[in-house]
Structures are given as structure tokens and as C-alpha cells.
Amino acid sequence: MTDSSNHIPAHAIRFWQRVKALTFFLLMIWLLVSFGFAFYARELAGLSVFGWPLPFYMAAQGTTLVYLALIGVYVLVMKKLDALAAAAAVAETTTETTTEAANEN
């Protein structure tokens, strides 16, 4: 007899793999924005945004806008992933209920 308390549904494993991949991807963007512009500030000084040098603009406003965009992307993607996970859980519950009913007969 198997212990069903240790069974993790496949949809739950897939959900957490997607969440980890999303988190890793967004953290890499955060890392590049946070440290990339500071590290390459001298090289990027020749570029301008709205008349301001790119490193100054990114330090003053740009990175904050990127962080807000990352939060927005995370919220939208997580809503989609949560909906997919809920649908998969309902489908699994329905399948288990049907299987149990068939086994009783």
C-alpha cells in the first residue's frame, strides 16, 4: 500500500517549476538593471534620454520604472499561472472523484 500523503500532483510540480523560472528570469533583469548601469556608467554616458545622460536618467528614474514594470509582469503572469493551476486541480479532483465512483461500483 502506498502512502498518498507524500504524493505531489504533477500540476503542482509544474506550477512551482514555472514560478521558479519566472522568479529567476525577473531577478536576472533586476540584477542587470541594478548593477549593469552602475558598472557601465562611464561607457553609457554618451547615450542620452530626454536630454539627460543615460546613467543619470537610470539612477534618477529609469530603474524605478523598470522595477515597477517587473512587479507588473510578475502580477500578470502569476494570475495566469494561478488560474492554470486551479483549473488543473479541479480537473484532477474531478478525475479522482470519477475514478473512486467507478471503483465503488
VENLINMO-V177611 format. One record per pair of residues at least 6 apart in sequence whose ideal C-beta (glycine too) atoms are under 6 Angstrom apart, sorted by sequence separation. I is the first residue (numbers start at 1). J is the second residue. D is the distance in whole Angstrom. If there is no record, write none. Layout:
i:I j:J d:D
i:I j:J d:D
This chain:
i:47 j:54 d:4
i:45 j:53 d:5
i:49 j:57 d:4
i:44 j:54 d:5
i:45 j:55 d:6
i:44 j:55 d:5
i:41 j:55 d:4
i:37 j:55 d:6
i:37 j:58 d:4
i:33 j:63 d:6
i:33 j:66 d:5
i:26 j:70 d:5
i:26 j:74 d:6
i:22 j:77 d:6
i:18 j:81 d:6
i:15 j:85 d:4
i:11 j:88 d:3
i:9 j:92 d:6
